[in-house]
Amino acid sequence: MSDFVDKVHRIYDRYQPCIYPYVGSAFVRRNETELRIMGVGINSHAQEKDLARLAPGRFAEWFEHQSWPFYEGARRHLKTLGEMITRSPFLFADHAFNEIASIYLTNAIKVYLEDSEGKRADQLNDHTSRITSINGTTSWMRWLKPACFRR
């Protein structure tokens, strides 16, 4: 594991049980011509009986192995974005998009939720996000507003 990924995990470890993000290898390498893009989902959920065995790295594994429709869709959309913005005349035309290696995928809510409280985004509320958001903001919508895609 790289120093960068280790630092990210230590931040996420502040809130247990946490969900580690998927960190593509482009975020570890110091190559200025390699594109890095970030995807942010809302939440991850599971049945109550399965919550205890969900390790922090499971979210990243699911994305890497395309285990669920969300991950397939996220990868497809991020791939489209990466391919488009690395073409001329776009800003990142001089960058290489290296598929999954160029992606950092995380959730706004950093812990797994029970299906009963977080299977659908409309089930979330400020109370849920206050206890699960990694940065301690009072609303997951405010967490999403920073410019995540800045160069």
DRENVEX-949396 format. One record per residue (C-alpha): x, y, z; residue in three letters. Coordinates in steps of 0.05 Angstrom, whole numbers, plus 5000, padded with zeros to 4 digits. Example, Ala and Ser with C-alpha at 12.3 -4.5 7.8 and 13.67 -1.06 7.14 Angstrom:
BEGIN
524649105156ALA/527349795143SER/
***
This chain:
BEGIN
500050005000MET/502650694983SER/503651265033ASP/497851645000PHE/492951065006VAL/495250945078ASP/493951675095LYS/487051635063VAL/485451005103HIS/487651335168ARG/482851915156ILE/477151435141TYR/478951005201ASP/476751575247ARG/469551345236TYR/468050605246GLN/465650195213PRO/468350585154CYS/468450485078ILE/475150565044TYR/474850904976PRO/477450594912TYR/484050934897VAL/486750814827GLY/494250744818SER/494551424781ALA/493451754849PHE/499651404876VAL/504251554818ARG/507052244807ARG/505752304733ASN/503252994713GLU/500652744646THR/496052224676GLU/488852424687LEU/485752334755ARG/478152374764ILE/473752284824MET/466951974830GLY/462452074891VAL/456551614906GLY/451551764960ILE/451651145005ASN/452850395010SER/447849945044HIS/446949225064ALA/442148775101GLN/442948815176GLU/445448095179LYS/451148265131ASP/453548925161LEU/458348605212ALA/462348245158ARG/463248835111LEU/470549015115ALA/472749735101PRO/475949525035GLY/469749175008ARG/467049804973PHE/473749864935ALA/473649124918GLU/466549164892TRP/468649734845PHE/474949394822GLU/471248744806HIS/464849094782GLN/460648694831SER/454149094830TRP/450449514778PRO/452350174814PHE/459750024803TYR/458649824731GLU/454950484719GLY/460050904756ALA/465750604717ARG/462150684651ARG/460451414665HIS/467351594691LEU/470451244631LYS/466151664585THR/468052294622LEU/475452114622GLY/475551944548GLU/471852584529MET/475953084569ILE/482552794545THR/480852944473ARG/482553584437SER/480454144447PRO/478954004520PHE/483254224579LEU/486153534593PHE/487753344521ALA/495053264540ASP/493252764595HIS/492552004591ALA/486151684618PHE/488151004643ASN/481350714657GLU/480450464728ILE/487550684747ALA/485351414737SER/479251364783ILE/478251534856TYR/471351304878LEU/468251454946THR/461551574979ASN/459052205012ALA/456851765071ILE/462951395095LYS/459750805132VAL/455250235110TYR/447950355125LEU/442549835139GLU/437849745081ASP/432250005125SER/435550685133GLU/439750775071GLY/437850345012LYS/435050944975ARG/437751654976ALA/430951924997ASP/431651545063GLN/437551965084LEU/436852555129ASN/441253045166ASP/441552585227HIS/444152005185THR/449252435149SER/451652765214ARG/453552105244ILE/456451815181THR/459752385142SER/467352355149ILE/468353105154ASN/463053225207GLY/458753705166THR/451353735182THR/449053565113SER/451653085060TRP/449453575006MET/454154105034ARG/459753585033TRP/458753484958LEU/459154224940LYS/466754324941PRO/470054304873ALA/472053574873CYS/474553584801PHE/479554154806ARG/486254034775ARG/
***
